[in-house]
Amino acid sequence: MSSVNSNKRLDNIADNDDILTEILVRLPLKSILRCKSVSKQWRSLISGLQFCRRIYPDPYLVLGLLLHKINLNNQENDFVPLTDKPTSPPFKTLTFLNHPSGLEILQSCHGLLFCSGFTNTDFRRDYYIYNPTTKQFRTLPLPPGGQDSTIVRGMTLAYDPQKSPHYKVVCVRKPNSWRAYLGIYSQLGHLNPFKYDHHCGRMGYYLRHQIVIYSSETRSWKLSGRPFIAHNGVNFRRGVFWNGAVHWVNYYSSPSLYFKVDDEKVRKMPMHAIPIPDVGRRLLYLDESRAHLHLVEIYGMTKFEVYEMKTDYSGWFVKYKVDLDSITNAFPELISRHLHPSNFAILGISREADDGESYMVFHIPGKVIRYNLNDRTFNMIYDFSPGSENRYLRFNWFDAYHYIKTIAII
């Protein structure tokens, strides 16, 4: 009789989410991950927002930046820690899969990494979702029409753990035949698909595109809406997920775009007018932090503003003013060549829970600087190992990837 009562008590504990949570959060991470396979209830509990917050209380905390060495012929990454606590690099190279051409990071999104590798035989890319915290990964199935990199204009991971444990991948495809190119006449009406853009002094043209979406919930792709027309200046390879939408900047004067993932509609995103003719948009940074979307454009100055987009998309406003001229006083070796925009790159803008501690991370040759956006103090947080390759700028804003811990299911 006592054994029966004991089994009942164990069953009651196993069925009580509150008690079960208090037990599970005390286990090592590997044990927690194994517990996901016990039952659907346990899997749902461990994947839930409240449980994840017990393990990692701040889901927006960026522990460090993974920097891809773009000027070296390899797939290595430098790791720049951003917190006071010692943080080990999650990896040097992506080795979760022995891919023939090696793997590279395309995007980071709330703890998940979107990765890719070229096949050796054609232009096709393979795509993967990887969680560096749990070391789990998933290979994306072939999207409709294949993965030919000459056809796929860009893919963007859309994942917000505060709203759903599931993620989506938004793929923008272009036509693979001239018949499809010419078919845009019927949609453009009187507009010529090939036209001169007088504002930036370049020939621009319009293409028809189709969006397909992969869902981690259904493990499948689906077509999204009807084809849409976009200017060739829109950079679909640098999509940024924020506010439930993927955002793409047009480097010419034509409209930038964003795509709301829930209602699956493409809309125009307001942008500033390009101040200098014939140069196009000099975008230095576009990314999100703590549910804020930031934009930095520089036209030959080291004094500039950080803009933030309003959540209703009514426009941008100045959030911070930045002055980097004082950096040369701290690093005399830069005085001879001056800290020009071509000599540094913004790697990240991190909004903190206390906005007074929000900061910018940027790279100058051989060093990474942390700059407080409110009191304008700064300090060097990373010094690259000596070497000739460190004399040159090696990074852009899209070569720095957030490392955030999460137990999200892949």
C-alpha positions as CSV (number, residue, x, y, z in Angstrom):
1,M,0.0,0.0,0.0
2,S,2.8,2.4,0.8
3,S,4.5,1.7,-2.6
4,V,1.2,2.6,-4.3
5,N,0.9,5.8,-2.3
6,S,4.6,6.6,-3.2
7,N,3.9,6.1,-6.9
8,K,0.9,8.4,-6.7
9,R,3.0,11.1,-5.0
10,L,5.6,10.8,-7.8
11,D,2.8,11.0,-10.4
12,N,1.5,14.1,-8.7
13,I,4.9,15.7,-8.8
14,A,5.4,14.8,-12.4
15,D,2.0,16.3,-13.3
16,N,2.5,19.5,-11.3
17,D,4.3,22.0,-13.5
18,D,5.3,24.3,-10.5
19,I,7.0,21.5,-8.5
20,L,8.5,19.9,-11.7
21,T,10.0,23.3,-12.7
22,E,11.7,23.7,-9.3
23,I,13.3,20.3,-9.7
24,L,14.3,20.7,-13.4
25,V,15.9,24.1,-13.1
26,R,18.4,22.7,-10.6
27,L,19.7,20.1,-13.1
28,P,22.7,20.6,-15.5
29,L,21.8,21.8,-18.9
30,K,22.5,18.4,-20.6
31,S,20.1,16.7,-18.2
32,I,17.4,19.3,-18.8
33,L,17.7,18.7,-22.5
34,R,17.4,14.9,-22.0
35,C,14.2,15.5,-20.0
36,K,12.5,16.9,-23.1
37,S,12.1,13.4,-24.4
38,V,10.3,12.1,-21.3
39,S,6.8,13.3,-22.4
40,K,5.0,15.9,-24.4
41,Q,4.2,17.7,-21.1
42,W,7.8,17.9,-20.1
43,R,8.9,19.0,-23.5
44,S,6.2,21.7,-23.6
45,L,7.2,22.9,-20.1
46,I,10.9,23.0,-20.8
47,S,10.3,24.9,-24.1
48,G,8.0,27.4,-22.4
49,L,8.9,31.1,-21.9
50,Q,8.6,30.9,-18.1
51,F,11.0,27.9,-17.8
52,C,13.5,29.5,-20.2
53,R,13.5,32.6,-18.1
54,R,14.3,30.6,-15.0
55,I,17.4,29.2,-16.7
56,Y,18.4,32.5,-18.4
57,P,16.6,35.4,-16.7
58,D,17.6,38.0,-19.3
59,P,16.7,36.7,-22.8
60,Y,18.2,39.8,-24.4
61,L,21.6,39.6,-22.7
62,V,24.3,39.5,-25.3
63,L,27.3,37.7,-23.8
64,G,29.6,38.4,-26.7
65,L,30.1,38.9,-30.4
66,L,31.2,36.3,-32.9
67,L,33.3,38.0,-35.6
68,H,33.9,36.4,-38.9
69,K,37.4,37.0,-40.3
70,I,36.3,38.2,-43.7
71,N,39.8,39.0,-45.0
72,L,41.1,35.5,-44.3
73,N,40.4,32.4,-46.4
74,N,38.9,30.4,-43.6
75,Q,35.7,30.0,-41.5
76,E,37.2,31.0,-38.2
77,N,35.5,33.4,-35.8
78,D,37.0,35.7,-33.2
79,F,35.0,36.0,-30.0
80,V,34.6,39.4,-28.1
81,P,33.1,38.9,-24.6
82,L,30.8,41.8,-23.6
83,T,29.9,41.0,-19.9
84,D,31.9,41.3,-16.7
85,K,31.6,37.5,-16.2
86,P,34.2,35.3,-17.9
87,T,32.6,33.9,-21.0
88,S,34.1,31.1,-23.1
89,P,33.7,31.2,-26.8
90,P,31.0,28.9,-27.9
91,F,33.2,27.7,-30.8
92,K,36.1,28.8,-33.0
93,T,34.7,27.2,-36.2
94,L,31.3,25.7,-36.9
95,T,31.9,21.9,-36.6
96,F,28.4,20.6,-35.8
97,L,28.4,19.2,-39.3
98,N,31.3,18.1,-41.6
99,H,30.2,20.2,-44.5
100,P,32.4,19.9,-47.7
101,S,33.0,23.7,-48.0
102,G,32.8,24.6,-44.4
103,L,30.0,26.6,-42.7
104,E,29.5,30.3,-42.1
105,I,27.1,32.3,-40.0
106,L,24.6,34.3,-42.0
107,Q,22.6,35.7,-39.1
108,S,22.0,35.6,-35.3
109,C,18.5,35.9,-33.9
110,H,17.7,35.7,-30.2
111,G,20.2,32.9,-29.5
112,L,19.8,30.9,-32.7
113,L,22.3,31.1,-35.5
114,F,21.3,30.8,-39.2
115,C,24.2,29.1,-41.0
116,S,25.0,28.0,-44.5
117,G,27.6,26.3,-46.7
118,F,28.1,26.0,-50.4
119,T,28.2,22.6,-52.1
120,N,31.3,21.9,-54.2
121,T,29.4,21.0,-57.4
122,D,27.1,23.9,-58.1
123,F,25.8,27.2,-56.8
124,R,23.5,25.5,-54.3
125,R,23.7,26.4,-50.6
126,D,22.7,24.3,-47.7
127,Y,21.0,26.0,-44.7
128,Y,21.0,25.1,-41.0
129,I,19.6,26.4,-37.8
130,Y,22.1,26.0,-34.9
131,N,21.7,26.6,-31.2
132,P,25.3,27.1,-29.8
133,T,24.0,26.8,-26.2
134,T,22.6,23.3,-26.6
135,K,24.8,22.3,-29.6
136,Q,21.7,21.1,-31.5
137,F,21.1,21.9,-35.1
138,R,18.5,21.3,-37.9
139,T,19.0,21.0,-41.6
140,L,16.4,23.0,-43.6
141,P,14.6,21.0,-46.3
142,L,14.9,22.1,-49.9
143,P,12.6,25.1,-50.4
144,P,10.2,25.2,-53.4
145,G,12.3,25.7,-56.6
146,G,15.5,24.6,-54.9
147,Q,18.4,26.4,-53.2
148,D,20.3,27.8,-56.1
149,S,22.1,30.9,-54.8
150,T,21.5,32.6,-58.2
151,I,17.8,32.3,-57.6
152,V,17.5,32.8,-53.8
153,R,18.0,36.5,-53.2
154,G,18.1,36.1,-49.4
155,M,16.9,34.2,-46.4
156,T,16.2,35.6,-42.9
157,L,15.6,33.9,-39.7
158,A,12.5,35.2,-37.8
159,Y,12.4,34.1,-34.1
160,D,11.0,35.8,-31.1
161,P,11.0,33.6,-28.0
162,Q,8.9,36.1,-26.1
163,K,6.0,35.4,-28.5
164,S,6.5,31.8,-29.6
165,P,8.9,28.8,-29.2
166,H,8.7,28.3,-32.9
167,Y,10.8,30.1,-35.6
168,K,10.3,30.8,-39.3
169,V,12.7,31.4,-42.2
170,V,11.7,34.0,-44.8
171,C,13.1,33.2,-48.2
172,V,13.0,35.8,-51.1
173,R,13.3,34.3,-54.5
174,K,13.7,35.9,-57.9
175,P,12.7,34.7,-61.3
176,N,14.9,32.2,-63.1
177,S,13.9,33.1,-66.6
178,W,13.7,36.2,-68.8
179,R,10.0,35.4,-69.4
180,A,9.4,35.9,-65.7
181,Y,11.5,39.1,-65.8
182,L,9.5,40.6,-68.6
183,G,6.2,39.5,-66.9
184,I,6.6,42.5,-64.5
185,Y,5.3,44.8,-67.3
186,S,1.8,43.6,-66.5
187,Q,2.2,44.6,-62.8
188,L,4.1,47.8,-63.3
189,G,1.6,49.2,-65.8
190,H,3.1,52.4,-67.4
191,L,6.4,52.1,-65.4
192,N,9.4,50.9,-67.3
193,P,11.1,48.1,-65.3
194,F,14.5,49.5,-66.4
195,K,14.8,53.2,-65.5
196,Y,17.4,55.7,-64.6
197,D,17.3,56.8,-60.9
198,H,18.1,60.6,-61.1
199,H,18.5,61.0,-57.4
200,C,21.5,58.6,-57.1
201,G,22.6,58.8,-60.7
202,R,22.4,55.1,-61.4
203,M,20.4,52.7,-63.6
204,G,17.8,50.9,-61.6
205,Y,15.4,48.2,-62.5
206,Y,12.6,46.3,-61.0
207,L,12.2,42.5,-60.5
208,R,9.4,40.3,-59.5
209,H,10.0,38.3,-56.3
210,Q,8.2,35.5,-54.5
211,I,8.4,34.8,-50.7
212,V,8.3,31.3,-49.3
213,I,8.3,30.6,-45.6
214,Y,9.6,27.7,-43.6
215,S,8.0,27.0,-40.2
216,S,9.7,25.0,-37.5
217,E,6.2,24.0,-36.2
218,T,5.2,22.3,-39.4
219,R,8.7,21.5,-40.6
220,S,7.8,22.5,-44.1
221,W,7.8,25.4,-46.6
222,K,4.8,27.2,-48.1
223,L,4.3,29.9,-50.6
224,S,3.4,33.3,-49.1
225,G,1.0,35.5,-51.1
226,R,1.4,36.7,-54.6
227,P,4.7,37.8,-56.3
228,F,5.7,41.4,-55.6
229,I,7.8,44.0,-57.4
230,A,11.0,45.3,-55.8
231,H,13.8,47.6,-56.9
232,N,17.2,45.9,-57.5
233,G,18.8,48.1,-54.8
234,V,16.9,46.2,-52.0
235,N,19.4,44.0,-50.2
236,F,17.5,40.9,-49.3
237,R,20.6,39.2,-48.0
238,R,20.9,41.5,-45.0
239,G,17.4,41.1,-43.5
240,V,16.9,42.2,-39.9
241,F,14.0,40.7,-37.8
242,W,12.3,43.1,-35.5
243,N,8.8,43.9,-34.4
244,G,7.4,40.7,-36.0
245,A,8.8,41.7,-39.4
246,V,11.8,41.2,-41.6
247,H,13.4,44.5,-42.8
248,W,15.4,45.1,-46.0
249,V,17.2,48.4,-46.9
250,N,17.3,49.8,-50.4
251,Y,20.8,51.2,-51.1
252,Y,19.4,53.5,-53.8
253,S,16.7,56.1,-53.3
254,S,13.7,53.8,-54.0
255,P,11.7,52.5,-51.1
256,S,13.1,50.1,-48.5
257,L,10.8,47.3,-47.5
258,Y,9.6,45.2,-44.6
259,F,7.6,42.0,-44.4
260,K,5.2,41.3,-41.6
261,V,5.5,37.6,-40.9
262,D,2.1,37.1,-39.3
263,D,-0.1,38.7,-42.0
264,E,2.5,37.9,-44.7
265,K,2.4,41.4,-46.4
266,V,5.2,43.4,-47.9
267,R,5.1,47.1,-47.0
268,K,7.3,50.2,-47.7
269,M,9.7,51.2,-44.9
270,P,10.4,54.9,-44.5
271,M,14.0,56.0,-44.9
272,H,15.9,59.3,-44.8
273,A,16.6,61.0,-48.1
274,I,20.2,60.4,-49.3
275,P,22.0,63.7,-48.6
276,I,24.8,63.3,-51.1
277,P,23.9,62.6,-54.8
278,D,25.6,59.9,-56.8
279,V,26.8,57.9,-53.8
280,G,23.9,55.8,-52.8
281,R,23.0,55.0,-49.2
282,R,26.1,54.7,-46.9
283,L,24.6,52.3,-44.4
284,L,27.0,51.7,-41.4
285,Y,24.6,49.8,-39.2
286,L,21.1,48.3,-39.1
287,D,20.1,45.9,-36.4
288,E,17.8,45.4,-33.4
289,S,18.4,45.2,-29.6
290,R,15.9,44.7,-26.9
291,A,12.9,45.2,-29.2
292,H,14.5,48.4,-30.7
293,L,15.6,48.8,-34.3
294,H,18.6,51.1,-34.9
295,L,20.0,52.7,-38.0
296,V,23.3,54.5,-38.6
297,E,24.3,56.2,-41.8
298,I,27.6,58.1,-42.1
299,Y,28.6,60.5,-44.9
300,G,32.3,61.4,-44.2
301,M,32.0,62.3,-40.5
302,T,32.8,60.8,-37.1
303,K,30.0,62.8,-35.5
304,F,26.7,61.1,-36.2
305,E,23.4,60.1,-34.9
306,V,21.9,56.7,-34.0
307,Y,18.3,56.6,-35.2
308,E,15.5,54.4,-33.8
309,M,12.4,53.3,-35.8
310,K,9.0,54.0,-34.2
311,T,7.0,50.8,-33.7
312,D,4.2,52.1,-35.9
313,Y,6.7,52.8,-38.8
314,S,5.8,56.4,-38.9
315,G,9.5,57.3,-39.1
316,W,12.9,57.4,-37.4
317,F,13.9,59.6,-34.5
318,V,17.4,60.5,-33.1
319,K,18.0,58.3,-30.1
320,Y,21.7,58.9,-29.5
321,K,24.4,61.4,-30.7
322,V,27.9,60.0,-31.1
323,D,31.3,61.7,-31.3
324,L,34.3,59.5,-31.9
325,D,36.9,62.2,-32.4
326,S,38.2,61.8,-28.8
327,I,39.2,58.2,-29.6
328,T,42.3,59.5,-31.4
329,N,43.5,61.0,-28.1
330,A,43.4,57.7,-26.4
331,F,45.0,55.8,-29.3
332,P,47.8,58.1,-30.8
333,E,48.6,55.5,-33.5
334,L,45.3,56.5,-35.2
335,I,46.1,60.3,-35.3
336,S,48.2,60.0,-38.5
337,R,45.3,58.5,-40.5
338,H,42.5,60.0,-38.5
339,L,39.4,58.0,-37.3
340,H,37.5,58.2,-40.6
341,P,34.3,56.2,-41.2
342,S,36.3,54.1,-43.7
343,N,38.6,53.2,-40.8
344,F,36.1,51.8,-38.3
345,A,33.0,49.7,-38.2
346,I,30.1,49.5,-35.8
347,L,29.8,45.9,-34.6
348,G,26.8,46.3,-32.4
349,I,24.5,48.6,-30.4
350,S,23.3,47.0,-27.2
351,R,20.3,48.4,-25.3
352,E,20.5,47.5,-21.6
353,A,17.6,47.1,-19.2
354,D,18.9,50.3,-17.7
355,D,19.2,52.5,-20.8
356,G,21.9,54.6,-19.1
357,E,24.2,51.6,-19.6
358,S,23.4,51.1,-23.3
359,Y,26.5,51.0,-25.4
360,M,28.0,50.7,-28.9
361,V,30.7,48.3,-29.9
362,F,32.9,49.3,-32.8
363,H,36.1,48.1,-34.4
364,I,39.2,50.1,-35.3
365,P,42.3,48.4,-36.8
366,G,43.4,45.8,-34.3
367,K,41.0,46.8,-31.5
368,V,37.4,46.7,-30.3
369,I,36.0,49.6,-28.4
370,R,33.0,49.8,-26.1
371,Y,31.4,53.3,-26.1
372,N,28.7,54.3,-23.7
373,L,25.9,56.0,-25.7
374,N,24.8,58.3,-22.8
375,D,27.9,59.6,-21.1
376,R,30.2,59.0,-24.1
377,T,32.9,57.3,-22.1
378,F,34.8,54.4,-23.8
379,N,37.3,51.7,-23.2
380,M,39.1,49.0,-25.2
381,I,37.6,45.6,-24.6
382,Y,39.5,43.5,-27.1
383,D,42.9,43.6,-28.6
384,F,43.5,41.4,-31.6
385,S,46.7,39.3,-31.5
386,P,49.6,40.9,-33.4
387,G,49.7,40.1,-37.1
388,S,49.8,41.9,-40.4
389,E,46.1,41.0,-41.1
390,N,45.1,43.1,-38.1
391,R,46.4,46.4,-39.7
392,Y,43.3,46.4,-41.9
393,L,39.6,46.7,-41.3
394,R,38.2,43.2,-41.3
395,F,34.6,43.6,-40.2
396,N,31.3,45.2,-41.1
397,W,28.2,45.4,-39.0
398,F,26.8,42.3,-40.7
399,D,29.9,40.3,-39.8
400,A,29.2,40.5,-36.0
401,Y,26.8,38.0,-34.5
402,H,25.2,38.1,-31.1
403,Y,25.9,35.2,-28.7
404,I,22.8,34.8,-26.5
405,K,22.2,31.7,-24.4
406,T,18.9,30.0,-25.0
407,I,17.4,26.5,-24.6
408,A,15.1,27.0,-27.6
409,I,14.1,23.8,-29.4
410,I,15.6,23.5,-32.9
